[in-house]
């Protein structure tokens, strides 16, 4: 199967997580000015490094652990990531206009989401290709196993997207 098929399959699983979140009800938190962000004491570069580290971990788990588990880990991560996004989105959607302004940070953070989703789907595309490997595992030799793993060149573009997303997210956090 082609990479395009696997990419859209990843996107389907992420959207499934968002849909799952849309079918649940949430208690909407009250915005309190006294609540301090964990990022307040961090510099821009500390926030960037923290966000990039967590995002690249998720991306590499989607890619290599997904490949090793025939795509199961990729499916779980994408559904869960979509679910977390949906929770934030649908809580904001239920707020009144003046309450939304109090949650301005959440709205600003949505600017990085498309880059993250595309990156995770590109990483996941390689993770789901592990399903093909498992189907053809009887005919593969040890050399073919290593040659089928995603290369550093193939994950370079999603890596760059995560760098850009982390810069946007860090700027949003520190400028609020």
N, C-alpha and C positions, 0 to 999 in steps of 0.2 A: 504494500500500500504506500501511497505517496506521502511526502511530508505535509502537503496541503491538507490531506485527509486527517492526519494526526493533529495538525494545528487546530482545525475546526472542531475536532473531537474534544480537545482541551478546552476550547472556548465554550463548547456545550456544557462540559462539566462545571466550569466556573459559573456560567449563567444558571445552572441547576442549583448551585449553592445560594445564589442571590434569590432565586425563586423560593427555595426552602425558607430563607429568612423572611420573605414577604408573606408567608403563610403563618407566621408566628406573631403573637402580640407581645409588646414590650412595655415595661414600665418606663416612662420617659423621665429621665433624671432632671432634677432642678439645678439650673446653672447657679453656681455659688462662686462669688469672686474670691473667697478665701481659699479655694482649692488651688494648690500649687502644682504646676506641671513638673514632672521628673526632669524635664529638659531645661528648666529655668537656670539651673546652676551650671549647665554645660555650655561650652563654646560651640560656635557653628561647626567646627571641624570634628568635635567630639560627637555631636548629634549626627553629622554626616557619616562618620565612621561606624557608629552604632547602627544606624538605619541600613547602611550599605552591607554591613556584616550580616545582619539578620536577613535581608533580602537575598543576598547571594547564597546564604545557607539554604533558604527555601528553594531557590532556583536550582542549586546543585542537587538537593534532595529530589526535586522533581525529575531532574535529568538522570542521574546515576542510580539512585535508589529505585526510581521508577523503572529504569531499564532492568535492574537486578530482580525486581518483583513483578516483571511482565506488565508494568503499568499500574499496578494496584496502588502503590504509594503516590504516584502522580495524580491519580483520580481522587484519592482522599485529600491530598493537599489542595488541589484546585477547588474541590467542593467546599472545603473548610474555608479557604481564602475568600471565595465568593460569598459564603455565608457571613463571614465577618464584615465584608463590605456592605452586604445587604442589611445587616443589623444597623450599621451607622446610617446608611441611606434612608431606611424606612423610619428610623427614629426622627431624623431631621424632617422628613416629609410630613410627619404628623404634628410637628410643632407649629405654633402660631408665628406670624411674621416677626413680631418683636422678640420672640424667644429664639428665632433663628439667628438673629443678630448677636445674641449672647453666645451662640455656638459658632461664631465666625471662623474659628480655627478649623473645625471639621469641614466647613465648606471650602476653605482655602486648600485643605489637604487633598481634596478630590482632584486637583490639577495634575498630580503625579500618577493617579490611578491608571489611566490608559497605557502609559509606558510600562508600568509594572505588570499589568494584565498581559500585554503583548509579550513581554519578556518571559513571564512565567509560562505562557502558552508555547513559546519557542523552546524553552527548556523542557517543558512537558512533552513536546512533540518528539524529542529524542527519547524521553522516558517511556512513552507509549510504544515506541518502535521496539522495545524489549519484548513486546508481545509477539512480534514476528520472529524474533530470535528463539523464543520458547517453542513456538510452533515448529520451527525448523531445527531444533536442537539435536535431533538424532543424526542429521547429516553434517553438522558443524564439527570442525576439528578445533583444537586449542588455539591455533593461529587465527582462525576465522572469528573466534570469540573476541579476541583482542582487537581485530580489525573492525568489528561491528560496533564497538563502543564509540560514543560521540567523541570527536576530536576537539582539541583546544580551539582550532580554527572555526569549528561549527558552532561553538558557544560564545564566540567573541562578540557577535552582534547583540545577543541578549544581555551579555555582560555590560556592554556600553549603554544599553537602554536602562539598566539598573543604576548605573552611575548617574545618568541624567535624572532619573526619577528620585534618587536619593538627594541630589543637589536641590531639586525643586521642593521636595518635602522638607528638607532641612531649612531652606530659606523661608518656607511657609511657617514653620514652627518658630524660628527665631525672630521673624518680623512681626509676629502677632503681639 
